């Protein structure tokens, strides 16, 4: 048998190696295309943003005037609006999304899991313009007549909850974004938690841990980097979301501390003004904002990665 | 099977020359898109040889694309600037097609009929009049119970021809607006919230008691929103309607510049609604392609005559007769290598 087997194997290894090599080549090309794509985007944006960079320099990032008529442009309100609305969204969406995922993966009765998981995915597929319209016609009036007066009356001593209640504004944007981001965080977190080996849970339970202690120490800690990944995915969507946000944020380029006040985001101003930007400097300033959005996204992602690494120690310990 | 194939091949070989369609590409303004697509549809019945492809990418895009000759005609809600015309590779003509009006709409208890004087409108949008029961608003609205409520100004957040017309008007009637804010498709608004598109502004106004915004006349009529009368240059309060919009162009016809690059806001004439504007098609005076140029010129002729009757239904204001005469002369100037493409009739 072995005499037959050896040439058989020998014959088969050669083409398999060739196949492997081809596969490796193809996959490497695929990865390279991604890198080239990002590089091409950066180069093109730098090229077109150059006039604005020349004219405004670093002041572009710290100026809050946005005057297309006089062609004086500053991006600060947009950067502020993007970061604040996204953080606000995460503040609401992370406990909700991760909580729902824990319930779906750990606690829910088996019969309820598939329909619930299906619903979550369904919500994730709703187009953003639908959220935006719902925001204008349902959420904003709700906020204006009930939520904002209530917050103003109870927490009005905080600068965050001051000013006239318009309905639309930073708060509405944060809530809409949270609603849009929750299904992503839930769906991915659930997958992460389901991937935690059962031996983890069994080991913790065997040591006398309660259900919550098992979840907290054995499951969540094990899946921590995966959970951060899920949150990052949500954050990515929040940072880049355009349509729904622009419909509810009030579109006012102003840095205001109050969450009731209208704001503006980078993606929104590009979507709003790009089509009618007729002068070169105007267009260049908008593309400069696109570049800035790129930079902010990279910085936020890098910070989140650092966060994962800095808390990554115990995860390794458990794995070993 | 085989015969079917041969028949198909024969058809393929035969059909193209028989129906050699001329495809004319255009791009630009979104505001006139409904009437343009109606025209292209109807014109296909008049001349089946010509097909139009129009992309409503915005006036800015339209100007850019016609200037780089990537389309056969452009469309814009605002006239091109002298500088933009200079940058174009050859002389561009502005051909007015229809008129649009921009109206002030509001949300007050019972939605009474309101009237505004130009200075009051400007000062509200400058943030100097902040309450509905301000004496200056009340002066033009005797008999209307105005609430003691703050005015929430709502404007367009997206760059648009609608905004251009609105602020062009404010610039004309208020030196302070002219100096502080100016005009453009987007401006640095002194006060207020931005809504995306007509629907965004309308939604915000409908939902917020005390709100005041501006939308296209067609949009306000279709959605049965309250609209305000505005005092025109002749000193009369005029309601925005299709007739009063056309009247604005008729009033301006006497002093029409040869290139039609005229702002119709605050136009003279007793009946003229003061916040109105042309929308234009942009075509090269000397067409680079004889076949396309001839088709385009013929279409322009049709559009300014038979085509005008479709305007009313879609809530655009048709060109007044004196302006149609002026447009005729302009279309006759379109040439291919110096030869006119539409014969003098």
Interface residues (C-beta under 8 A of the other chain):
Chain A: X65 X66 X67 X68 X69 X70 X132 X133 X136 X137 X140 X141 X144 X164 X166 X167 X168 X246 X247 X250 X251 X252 X253 X262 X264 X268 X271 X272 X273 X274 X275 X276 X277 X278
Chain B: X30 X57 X58 X59 X60 X61 X63 X64 X84 X150 X152 X157 X158 X159 X160 X161 X181 X182 X183 X184 X185 X186 X187 X188 X189 X192 X193 X194 X195 X196 X200 X203 X204 X207 X208
